[in-house]
Amino acid sequence: MSETPQPPALDRELHHPTRLALAAYLSACGEAEFAVLRDYCQVSDSTMSKTLSALEKTGYVSVRKGYFGKRPRTWAALTLTGRRAVERHLAALEEIASAARRAGTETDNP
């Protein structure tokens, strides 16, 4: 008897589009300022703050607060755990897409 293949393991913490966009952006840079992330994800300050907090709780993001001149600033960076999670999540998404393409090809050629 053959085993039923397991579905690819999507990461629940990265499944939400804003979390995934944030993590993907951070995977391409060392660190980014809060406003840059907010603007990139096209969300409000509140939503970005909640997103960063959620990913920080999972250990995927580290948050650093400081000042630029006299103005307070917040920077975020993807942790090694976060980088690995993004890689696994993207690999799972690619596997889902590849399986769908294979299935579509099989049904087109009876």
N, C-alpha and C positions, 0 to 999 in steps of 0.2 A: 504494500500500500504506500503510495507516495504522500508526502507531507504537503499540506496546504501551505503555499508560500505566505509568509508574514508580510503585511503591508509595511511600506517604508515608515520609519519612526520619525514623524514630524514632532518638533519640539513645541509643547503647549505654550511655553513662555514666549516663543517667537512667532506663533501662529497669527497673532493680531497684526494687521498691516502696518500700523505705526511702529510697533516694536520691531518688526522685521526691517522696515525702512531705516530706522535709527541704528540698529545693529549692523546692517549692511553698510551704511555710511561710515560708521566708526571702524568697520573692518578694513576700510581703505585709507585710514589715517591714524595717527598716533593718539590724537586728542582733538576734541572740538568744543567750541564755546556754545553755551546754552542757546543763544539767539540764532546761531548758525544752524543748529540742529532743529530748532523750532521752525525756522523758515524753510529748511529743506523738507521737513515732514509736513509743512503747511497745516500746523495745528496751533492752538492757543497756548499761552504760557502755562495755564493750568493742566492741559492735556500733556504737554511735554514734561512738566514736573512729575505728574503721576506716572508717566511712561518710564522716566529715568528712575524713579523710586522703585517701581516694580522690577525693573531689570537689575537694579542695585541689590535688592533683596535676594534675587536668585544667584547673585555673585557674577553675573554676566557683564556688569558695568561698574566701574569705579567713578565716583564723583569727587571732584576737588573744588573747594571754594577758596576764593582769594580776591584780590583787588587788582584792578588795572587803573593805575592812578588812584583816585579817591573813590572810584566806582566799584561796587561789589560785582564779582563775576563768578560764574559756575562753569566748570569744564567737565567733560565726561570722556571716558576712554573705555574701550572694550577690554575686558580681562582675558587672560589666556583661556579660562573656562568659557567665556563668552565667544571667543574666536572659534573654539572647537565646536560649540553648540551651533554657531552660524554655519560652519562648514558641513556639519551633519544634517542640519535642516535643509540647506540648499541641495545637498546630495539626495536627500529623500524627495524633495520636490522634483529634481531631475529624473529620479527613478519613476516617479508617478507619471511624468510627461512621457518618458521613454516607453513605459508599459502601455500607455494609451496609444502612442504612435504605432507600436507593434500590433496591438489589438486592432487598430484601424486598418492596418495593412493586411492582416489576416482575413478580415471580413470583406475587404475589397477583392481578394483573390480566392474565390471558393475552391 
